[in-house]
């Protein structure tokens, strides 16, 4: 589905990604792990066409490198950035409306689906998004992205700053995506949730993939965890 080969990314003269290779298959959750500064968020932005890159990013066999971010989104890749990027002066419902792939056209997800999964958003659907709590804004960003009906969702640090109960809720939400056939590339620092819900794990270090395997394989690899993940 998503195939990344020999991906290099740059911020000006800074060479950030060094030949990254990985794939995300249909209907699986892949956790992209690593310490801050390892290149995880840059990888997400590279896939979405937001940074200068060389190499290959193929989506369902079509090369996307060089396309605009909105063109990549229209192909069926959703992106939830770490900073959430809600529209603070618009209501919850208006934010969700902006996420729709085409106004008035139905996809796999409806407003009712969003409000059923996150009742708190239904309670606050007429509230300006800027006054929501951090957890509520994270819920809103996830839901807004889903309203675009993506086949793959890239989600960057969805549990950052959230209370444990909300973290658990987000984990259940991501498993619900998989149940509907949506692939997930999960960028996460909390190993507990990432290992619990992912089918495969990738570990990044210094802009390269240093481990690819199953969560069980990573649990058994003490060297990789100590060298590239543990503080």
C-alpha positions in Angstrom: 0.0 0.0 0.0 2.6 2.6 1.1 6.2 1.8 0.0 9.0 4.0 1.1 12.5 3.4 -0.5 15.8 5.1 0.0 14.1 8.3 1.3 16.3 11.2 2.1 14.9 14.5 3.6 16.4 17.9 4.0 15.7 21.1 5.9 17.9 23.5 3.9 21.4 22.2 4.2 20.5 19.8 7.1 20.3 16.2 5.9 17.7 14.7 8.3 16.6 11.3 6.8 19.3 8.9 5.5 17.9 6.3 3.1 14.7 5.3 5.0 13.0 2.1 3.8 9.7 0.7 5.1 6.2 -0.3 4.0 2.7 -0.1 5.5 0.4 -2.9 4.3 -3.4 -2.8 4.0 -5.2 -3.0 7.3 -2.3 -3.0 9.6 -1.0 -0.7 12.4 2.7 0.0 12.1 4.4 1.8 15.1 7.3 4.2 14.2 9.3 4.5 17.4 12.4 6.4 18.5 13.7 9.2 20.7 13.0 12.9 20.0 15.1 14.1 17.1 15.4 10.6 15.5 13.5 11.6 12.4 10.0 10.2 13.0 8.0 13.4 12.4 10.2 14.3 9.5 9.3 10.9 8.0 5.6 11.7 8.3 6.1 15.1 6.7 8.2 13.6 3.9 5.4 11.1 3.0 2.9 14.0 3.0 5.1 16.1 0.7 5.9 18.8 3.3 9.7 18.7 3.2 12.4 18.5 0.5 13.0 14.9 -0.3 14.7 12.4 -2.7 14.1 8.7 -3.1 10.7 7.0 -3.6 7.4 7.2 -1.9 4.8 5.1 -3.6 1.1 4.9 -2.7 -0.8 2.0 -4.2 1.8 1.8 -6.9 1.7 5.5 -7.7 4.7 7.8 -7.0 3.8 10.7 -4.7 7.1 12.3 -4.3 6.9 15.9 -5.7 3.1 16.1 -5.2 1.5 18.8 -3.1 0.3 17.8 0.4 -3.4 18.3 -0.6 -2.9 16.1 -3.6 -1.5 13.4 -1.5 -4.4 13.7 1.0 -6.9 13.4 -1.9 -5.2 10.1 -2.9 -6.3 8.7 0.4 -3.6 9.4 3.0 -4.7 11.3 6.2 -2.3 13.1 8.5 -2.8 14.0 12.1 0.1 16.3 13.1 1.6 16.5 16.5 0.4 20.1 17.0 -3.2 19.2 16.2 -3.9 22.2 13.9 -7.5 22.7 14.7 -9.4 25.8 13.6 -9.9 27.5 17.0 -12.6 30.0 16.0 -14.8 27.4 14.3 -17.1 25.1 16.2 -16.4 21.4 16.6 -19.0 20.5 14.0 -17.6 23.1 11.5 -14.1 21.6 12.0 -15.5 18.2 11.1 -17.2 19.6 8.1 -13.9 21.0 6.8 -12.5 17.5 7.0 -15.0 16.0 4.6 -13.5 14.8 1.3 -16.3 16.4 -0.7 -19.1 18.4 0.9 -22.3 16.3 1.0 -20.6 13.1 -0.2 -20.7 10.2 2.2 -17.7 7.9 3.0 -17.0 5.2 5.5 -17.3 7.7 8.4 -20.2 10.1 9.3 -20.8 12.8 11.8 -22.8 10.3 13.8 -19.8 7.9 13.8 -17.6 10.6 15.2 -20.0 11.6 17.9 -20.7 7.9 18.8 -17.0 7.2 19.3 -16.4 10.4 21.2 -19.6 11.5 23.0 -17.7 14.5 24.5 -17.4 16.0 21.0 -21.2 15.6 20.5 -21.8 17.5 23.8 -19.5 20.3 22.5 -20.4 20.2 18.8 -21.4 23.9 18.9 -18.5 25.1 21.0 -15.5 26.9 19.4 -12.7 24.4 19.1 -10.1 26.7 20.7 -11.6 26.4 24.1 -11.5 22.6 24.1 -9.1 20.7 26.4 -6.0 19.1 24.9 -7.6 15.7 24.9 -10.7 17.0 23.2 -8.7 18.8 20.6 -6.8 15.5 19.9 -10.1 13.7 19.5 -11.3 16.4 17.1 -8.2 16.3 15.0 -8.4 12.6 14.6 -12.1 12.7 13.7 -11.6 15.6 11.2 -8.9 13.6 9.4 -11.2 10.5 9.3 -14.0 12.6 7.7 -11.7 12.7 4.6 -12.2 8.9 4.3 -8.5 8.0 4.1 -7.2 4.4 3.5 -4.1 5.2 5.6 -3.8 7.6 8.5 -0.4 8.9 9.7 -0.8 10.0 13.3 2.0 11.8 15.1 2.2 11.5 18.9 -1.6 11.2 19.5 -1.2 10.5 23.3 1.2 13.4 24.0 0.0 15.3 27.1 -3.1 13.2 27.5 -4.5 11.7 30.7 -4.2 7.9 31.0 -7.9 7.3 30.5 -7.8 9.4 27.2 -4.6 7.5 26.1 -6.6 4.2 26.5 -9.5 5.7 24.6 -7.2 6.7 21.7 -5.7 3.2 21.6 -9.2 1.7 21.3 -10.0 4.3 18.6 -6.9 3.2 16.5 -7.9 -0.4 16.8 -11.4 0.6 15.5 -9.7 2.1 12.4 -8.0 -1.2 11.7 -11.3 -3.0 12.1 -12.7 -0.8 9.3 -9.8 -1.7 7.0 -7.8 1.5 7.5 -4.0 1.3 7.8 -2.2 3.3 10.5 1.3 4.6 10.7 1.6 5.5 14.4 4.4 7.8 15.6 4.5 7.3 19.3 6.9 7.5 22.3 4.7 5.6 24.8 6.0 2.0 24.1 3.2 0.4 26.1 0.3 1.5 23.9 2.4 1.3 20.7 3.4 -2.3 21.4 -0.1 -3.3 22.5 -1.9 -2.3 19.3 0.6 -2.5 16.5 1.2 -5.4 14.1 4.8 -4.3 13.3 7.3 -1.9 14.9 9.9 0.3 13.3 12.6 2.0 15.3 14.4 5.1 14.0 17.8 6.4 15.1 19.8 9.3 13.5 17.4 9.5 10.5 17.5 5.8 9.6 15.5 2.7 10.4 17.5 0.6 12.8 14.9 -2.1 13.5 12.0 -3.6 11.7 10.0 -6.5 13.2 7.1 -7.6 15.4 6.4 -6.1 18.8 7.4 -9.4 20.3 10.7 -9.2 18.4 11.4 -5.8 19.8 10.6 -6.8 23.3 13.1 -9.6 22.9 15.8 -7.3 21.5 17.3 -5.7 24.6 20.1 -4.1 22.6 17.8 -2.1 20.3 15.6 -1.0 23.2 18.6 0.2 25.3 20.5 1.8 22.4 17.6 3.5 20.6 14.6 3.8 22.8 15.2 3.8 26.6 16.2 7.1 28.3 
